[in-house]
Amino acid sequence: MCRNIRPLSNFEPPATDDEVQAAALQYVRKISGTTKPSLANREAFDRAVAEVAAASTRLLDALVTTAPPKDREIEAAKARQRAALRYGT
């Protein structure tokens, strides 16, 4: 998985539209191999981002879990701790 795309399911509060849009943009950038499409490809690129975001929102809305919702601050602290161990900072 692309490191910039973070899990968005089972958080309280739920993922925002901006978070879903950012994840969709990162996904489309990754599979297209470009961060900024040419003018000729801009419409297809933007349409793909919108479609991935819509599919992601439907998926997140449909997922069911019995696990308690995760706290964003706690998950961020865990990520910082993993990074410190990985990079020795």
Chimera marker file (.cmm) of the C-alpha trace (Angstrom):
<marker_set name="trace">
<marker id="1" x="0.000" y="0.000" z="0.000" r="1" g="1" b="0" radius="0.5"/>
<marker id="2" x="1.151" y="3.501" z="-0.700" r="1" g="1" b="0" radius="0.5"/>
<marker id="3" x="2.462" y="4.974" z="2.551" r="1" g="1" b="0" radius="0.5"/>
<marker id="4" x="0.559" y="8.212" z="2.013" r="1" g="1" b="0" radius="0.5"/>
<marker id="5" x="-2.804" y="6.478" z="1.939" r="1" g="1" b="0" radius="0.5"/>
<marker id="6" x="-3.972" y="5.882" z="5.493" r="1" g="1" b="0" radius="0.5"/>
<marker id="7" x="-6.744" y="3.598" z="6.659" r="1" g="1" b="0" radius="0.5"/>
<marker id="8" x="-9.969" y="5.588" z="6.987" r="1" g="1" b="0" radius="0.5"/>
<marker id="9" x="-12.403" y="3.041" z="8.384" r="1" g="1" b="0" radius="0.5"/>
<marker id="10" x="-13.659" y="2.755" z="11.936" r="1" g="1" b="0" radius="0.5"/>
<marker id="11" x="-12.644" y="6.186" z="13.214" r="1" g="1" b="0" radius="0.5"/>
<marker id="12" x="-14.596" y="8.473" z="15.480" r="1" g="1" b="0" radius="0.5"/>
<marker id="13" x="-15.415" y="10.936" z="14.043" r="1" g="1" b="0" radius="0.5"/>
<marker id="14" x="-15.723" y="9.234" z="10.648" r="1" g="1" b="0" radius="0.5"/>
<marker id="15" x="-13.406" y="10.087" z="7.751" r="1" g="1" b="0" radius="0.5"/>
<marker id="16" x="-14.143" y="13.464" z="6.203" r="1" g="1" b="0" radius="0.5"/>
<marker id="17" x="-14.785" y="14.077" z="2.521" r="1" g="1" b="0" radius="0.5"/>
<marker id="18" x="-11.394" y="15.813" z="2.366" r="1" g="1" b="0" radius="0.5"/>
<marker id="19" x="-9.623" y="12.723" z="3.732" r="1" g="1" b="0" radius="0.5"/>
<marker id="20" x="-11.389" y="10.463" z="1.248" r="1" g="1" b="0" radius="0.5"/>
<marker id="21" x="-10.586" y="12.882" z="-1.596" r="1" g="1" b="0" radius="0.5"/>
<marker id="22" x="-6.898" y="13.022" z="-0.573" r="1" g="1" b="0" radius="0.5"/>
<marker id="23" x="-6.678" y="9.219" z="-0.472" r="1" g="1" b="0" radius="0.5"/>
<marker id="24" x="-8.345" y="8.979" z="-3.893" r="1" g="1" b="0" radius="0.5"/>
<marker id="25" x="-5.921" y="11.534" z="-5.325" r="1" g="1" b="0" radius="0.5"/>
<marker id="26" x="-2.921" y="9.630" z="-3.941" r="1" g="1" b="0" radius="0.5"/>
<marker id="27" x="-4.258" y="6.365" z="-5.363" r="1" g="1" b="0" radius="0.5"/>
<marker id="28" x="-4.803" y="7.808" z="-8.830" r="1" g="1" b="0" radius="0.5"/>
<marker id="29" x="-1.378" y="9.472" z="-8.748" r="1" g="1" b="0" radius="0.5"/>
<marker id="30" x="0.199" y="6.161" z="-7.810" r="1" g="1" b="0" radius="0.5"/>
<marker id="31" x="-1.436" y="4.045" z="-10.498" r="1" g="1" b="0" radius="0.5"/>
<marker id="32" x="-1.097" y="6.691" z="-13.224" r="1" g="1" b="0" radius="0.5"/>
<marker id="33" x="2.548" y="7.318" z="-12.407" r="1" g="1" b="0" radius="0.5"/>
<marker id="34" x="2.136" y="11.073" z="-12.376" r="1" g="1" b="0" radius="0.5"/>
<marker id="35" x="1.464" y="13.722" z="-9.778" r="1" g="1" b="0" radius="0.5"/>
<marker id="36" x="0.396" y="16.311" z="-12.335" r="1" g="1" b="0" radius="0.5"/>
<marker id="37" x="-1.264" y="15.061" z="-15.518" r="1" g="1" b="0" radius="0.5"/>
<marker id="38" x="-0.816" y="16.792" z="-18.851" r="1" g="1" b="0" radius="0.5"/>
<marker id="39" x="-3.632" y="18.983" z="-20.116" r="1" g="1" b="0" radius="0.5"/>
<marker id="40" x="-4.608" y="16.185" z="-22.498" r="1" g="1" b="0" radius="0.5"/>
<marker id="41" x="-5.085" y="13.791" z="-19.563" r="1" g="1" b="0" radius="0.5"/>
<marker id="42" x="-6.453" y="16.233" z="-16.977" r="1" g="1" b="0" radius="0.5"/>
<marker id="43" x="-10.130" y="15.418" z="-17.512" r="1" g="1" b="0" radius="0.5"/>
<marker id="44" x="-9.564" y="11.653" z="-17.293" r="1" g="1" b="0" radius="0.5"/>
<marker id="45" x="-7.367" y="12.119" z="-14.211" r="1" g="1" b="0" radius="0.5"/>
<marker id="46" x="-9.925" y="14.309" z="-12.421" r="1" g="1" b="0" radius="0.5"/>
<marker id="47" x="-12.767" y="11.949" z="-13.347" r="1" g="1" b="0" radius="0.5"/>
<marker id="48" x="-10.787" y="8.990" z="-11.969" r="1" g="1" b="0" radius="0.5"/>
<marker id="49" x="-10.167" y="10.817" z="-8.677" r="1" g="1" b="0" radius="0.5"/>
<marker id="50" x="-13.890" y="11.607" z="-8.351" r="1" g="1" b="0" radius="0.5"/>
<marker id="51" x="-14.897" y="8.012" z="-9.139" r="1" g="1" b="0" radius="0.5"/>
<marker id="52" x="-12.370" y="6.528" z="-6.690" r="1" g="1" b="0" radius="0.5"/>
<marker id="53" x="-13.516" y="8.966" z="-3.996" r="1" g="1" b="0" radius="0.5"/>
<marker id="54" x="-17.167" y="8.038" z="-4.575" r="1" g="1" b="0" radius="0.5"/>
<marker id="55" x="-16.396" y="4.307" z="-4.478" r="1" g="1" b="0" radius="0.5"/>
<marker id="56" x="-14.330" y="4.795" z="-1.322" r="1" g="1" b="0" radius="0.5"/>
<marker id="57" x="-17.153" y="6.677" z="0.386" r="1" g="1" b="0" radius="0.5"/>
<marker id="58" x="-19.626" y="3.917" z="-0.501" r="1" g="1" b="0" radius="0.5"/>
<marker id="59" x="-17.209" y="1.312" z="0.846" r="1" g="1" b="0" radius="0.5"/>
<marker id="60" x="-16.612" y="3.160" z="4.114" r="1" g="1" b="0" radius="0.5"/>
<marker id="61" x="-20.358" y="3.640" z="4.574" r="1" g="1" b="0" radius="0.5"/>
<marker id="62" x="-21.013" y="-0.070" z="4.009" r="1" g="1" b="0" radius="0.5"/>
<marker id="63" x="-18.297" y="-1.520" z="6.250" r="1" g="1" b="0" radius="0.5"/>
<marker id="64" x="-19.461" y="-3.086" z="9.508" r="1" g="1" b="0" radius="0.5"/>
<marker id="65" x="-17.254" y="-3.900" z="12.481" r="1" g="1" b="0" radius="0.5"/>
<marker id="66" x="-17.629" y="-4.950" z="16.084" r="1" g="1" b="0" radius="0.5"/>
<marker id="67" x="-14.334" y="-3.300" z="17.056" r="1" g="1" b="0" radius="0.5"/>
<marker id="68" x="-14.557" y="-0.052" z="18.984" r="1" g="1" b="0" radius="0.5"/>
<marker id="69" x="-13.847" y="3.084" z="16.919" r="1" g="1" b="0" radius="0.5"/>
<marker id="70" x="-10.222" y="4.194" z="16.783" r="1" g="1" b="0" radius="0.5"/>
<marker id="71" x="-9.095" y="7.539" z="18.137" r="1" g="1" b="0" radius="0.5"/>
<marker id="72" x="-7.187" y="9.684" z="15.629" r="1" g="1" b="0" radius="0.5"/>
<marker id="73" x="-4.787" y="11.102" z="18.213" r="1" g="1" b="0" radius="0.5"/>
<marker id="74" x="-3.872" y="7.674" z="19.577" r="1" g="1" b="0" radius="0.5"/>
<marker id="75" x="-3.338" y="6.283" z="16.061" r="1" g="1" b="0" radius="0.5"/>
<marker id="76" x="-1.158" y="9.293" z="15.166" r="1" g="1" b="0" radius="0.5"/>
<marker id="77" x="0.944" y="8.759" z="18.293" r="1" g="1" b="0" radius="0.5"/>
<marker id="78" x="1.403" y="5.089" z="17.376" r="1" g="1" b="0" radius="0.5"/>
<marker id="79" x="2.509" y="6.095" z="13.874" r="1" g="1" b="0" radius="0.5"/>
<marker id="80" x="5.031" y="8.581" z="15.269" r="1" g="1" b="0" radius="0.5"/>
<marker id="81" x="6.387" y="5.886" z="17.595" r="1" g="1" b="0" radius="0.5"/>
<marker id="82" x="6.751" y="3.420" z="14.689" r="1" g="1" b="0" radius="0.5"/>
<marker id="83" x="8.528" y="6.087" z="12.633" r="1" g="1" b="0" radius="0.5"/>
<marker id="84" x="10.910" y="6.860" z="15.488" r="1" g="1" b="0" radius="0.5"/>
<marker id="85" x="11.822" y="3.183" z="15.785" r="1" g="1" b="0" radius="0.5"/>
<marker id="86" x="12.186" y="2.805" z="12.028" r="1" g="1" b="0" radius="0.5"/>
<marker id="87" x="14.269" y="5.913" z="11.439" r="1" g="1" b="0" radius="0.5"/>
<marker id="88" x="16.028" y="6.133" z="14.805" r="1" g="1" b="0" radius="0.5"/>
<marker id="89" x="14.882" y="9.643" z="15.645" r="1" g="1" b="0" radius="0.5"/>
<link id1="1" id2="2" r="1" g="1" b="0" radius="0.2"/>
<link id1="2" id2="3" r="1" g="1" b="0" radius="0.2"/>
<link id1="3" id2="4" r="1" g="1" b="0" radius="0.2"/>
<link id1="4" id2="5" r="1" g="1" b="0" radius="0.2"/>
<link id1="5" id2="6" r="1" g="1" b="0" radius="0.2"/>
<link id1="6" id2="7" r="1" g="1" b="0" radius="0.2"/>
<link id1="7" id2="8" r="1" g="1" b="0" radius="0.2"/>
<link id1="8" id2="9" r="1" g="1" b="0" radius="0.2"/>
<link id1="9" id2="10" r="1" g="1" b="0" radius="0.2"/>
<link id1="10" id2="11" r="1" g="1" b="0" radius="0.2"/>
<link id1="11" id2="12" r="1" g="1" b="0" radius="0.2"/>
<link id1="12" id2="13" r="1" g="1" b="0" radius="0.2"/>
<link id1="13" id2="14" r="1" g="1" b="0" radius="0.2"/>
<link id1="14" id2="15" r="1" g="1" b="0" radius="0.2"/>
<link id1="15" id2="16" r="1" g="1" b="0" radius="0.2"/>
<link id1="16" id2="17" r="1" g="1" b="0" radius="0.2"/>
<link id1="17" id2="18" r="1" g="1" b="0" radius="0.2"/>
<link id1="18" id2="19" r="1" g="1" b="0" radius="0.2"/>
<link id1="19" id2="20" r="1" g="1" b="0" radius="0.2"/>
<link id1="20" id2="21" r="1" g="1" b="0" radius="0.2"/>
<link id1="21" id2="22" r="1" g="1" b="0" radius="0.2"/>
<link id1="22" id2="23" r="1" g="1" b="0" radius="0.2"/>
<link id1="23" id2="24" r="1" g="1" b="0" radius="0.2"/>
<link id1="24" id2="25" r="1" g="1" b="0" radius="0.2"/>
<link id1="25" id2="26" r="1" g="1" b="0" radius="0.2"/>
<link id1="26" id2="27" r="1" g="1" b="0" radius="0.2"/>
<link id1="27" id2="28" r="1" g="1" b="0" radius="0.2"/>
<link id1="28" id2="29" r="1" g="1" b="0" radius="0.2"/>
<link id1="29" id2="30" r="1" g="1" b="0" radius="0.2"/>
<link id1="30" id2="31" r="1" g="1" b="0" radius="0.2"/>
<link id1="31" id2="32" r="1" g="1" b="0" radius="0.2"/>
<link id1="32" id2="33" r="1" g="1" b="0" radius="0.2"/>
<link id1="33" id2="34" r="1" g="1" b="0" radius="0.2"/>
<link id1="34" id2="35" r="1" g="1" b="0" radius="0.2"/>
<link id1="35" id2="36" r="1" g="1" b="0" radius="0.2"/>
<link id1="36" id2="37" r="1" g="1" b="0" radius="0.2"/>
<link id1="37" id2="38" r="1" g="1" b="0" radius="0.2"/>
<link id1="38" id2="39" r="1" g="1" b="0" radius="0.2"/>
<link id1="39" id2="40" r="1" g="1" b="0" radius="0.2"/>
<link id1="40" id2="41" r="1" g="1" b="0" radius="0.2"/>
<link id1="41" id2="42" r="1" g="1" b="0" radius="0.2"/>
<link id1="42" id2="43" r="1" g="1" b="0" radius="0.2"/>
<link id1="43" id2="44" r="1" g="1" b="0" radius="0.2"/>
<link id1="44" id2="45" r="1" g="1" b="0" radius="0.2"/>
<link id1="45" id2="46" r="1" g="1" b="0" radius="0.2"/>
<link id1="46" id2="47" r="1" g="1" b="0" radius="0.2"/>
<link id1="47" id2="48" r="1" g="1" b="0" radius="0.2"/>
<link id1="48" id2="49" r="1" g="1" b="0" radius="0.2"/>
<link id1="49" id2="50" r="1" g="1" b="0" radius="0.2"/>
<link id1="50" id2="51" r="1" g="1" b="0" radius="0.2"/>
<link id1="51" id2="52" r="1" g="1" b="0" radius="0.2"/>
<link id1="52" id2="53" r="1" g="1" b="0" radius="0.2"/>
<link id1="53" id2="54" r="1" g="1" b="0" radius="0.2"/>
<link id1="54" id2="55" r="1" g="1" b="0" radius="0.2"/>
<link id1="55" id2="56" r="1" g="1" b="0" radius="0.2"/>
<link id1="56" id2="57" r="1" g="1" b="0" radius="0.2"/>
<link id1="57" id2="58" r="1" g="1" b="0" radius="0.2"/>
<link id1="58" id2="59" r="1" g="1" b="0" radius="0.2"/>
<link id1="59" id2="60" r="1" g="1" b="0" radius="0.2"/>
<link id1="60" id2="61" r="1" g="1" b="0" radius="0.2"/>
<link id1="61" id2="62" r="1" g="1" b="0" radius="0.2"/>
<link id1="62" id2="63" r="1" g="1" b="0" radius="0.2"/>
<link id1="63" id2="64" r="1" g="1" b="0" radius="0.2"/>
<link id1="64" id2="65" r="1" g="1" b="0" radius="0.2"/>
<link id1="65" id2="66" r="1" g="1" b="0" radius="0.2"/>
<link id1="66" id2="67" r="1" g="1" b="0" radius="0.2"/>
<link id1="67" id2="68" r="1" g="1" b="0" radius="0.2"/>
<link id1="68" id2="69" r="1" g="1" b="0" radius="0.2"/>
<link id1="69" id2="70" r="1" g="1" b="0" radius="0.2"/>
<link id1="70" id2="71" r="1" g="1" b="0" radius="0.2"/>
<link id1="71" id2="72" r="1" g="1" b="0" radius="0.2"/>
<link id1="72" id2="73" r="1" g="1" b="0" radius="0.2"/>
<link id1="73" id2="74" r="1" g="1" b="0" radius="0.2"/>
<link id1="74" id2="75" r="1" g="1" b="0" radius="0.2"/>
<link id1="75" id2="76" r="1" g="1" b="0" radius="0.2"/>
<link id1="76" id2="77" r="1" g="1" b="0" radius="0.2"/>
<link id1="77" id2="78" r="1" g="1" b="0" radius="0.2"/>
<link id1="78" id2="79" r="1" g="1" b="0" radius="0.2"/>
<link id1="79" id2="80" r="1" g="1" b="0" radius="0.2"/>
<link id1="80" id2="81" r="1" g="1" b="0" radius="0.2"/>
<link id1="81" id2="82" r="1" g="1" b="0" radius="0.2"/>
<link id1="82" id2="83" r="1" g="1" b="0" radius="0.2"/>
<link id1="83" id2="84" r="1" g="1" b="0" radius="0.2"/>
<link id1="84" id2="85" r="1" g="1" b="0" radius="0.2"/>
<link id1="85" id2="86" r="1" g="1" b="0" radius="0.2"/>
<link id1="86" id2="87" r="1" g="1" b="0" radius="0.2"/>
<link id1="87" id2="88" r="1" g="1" b="0" radius="0.2"/>
<link id1="88" id2="89" r="1" g="1" b="0" radius="0.2"/>
</marker_set>
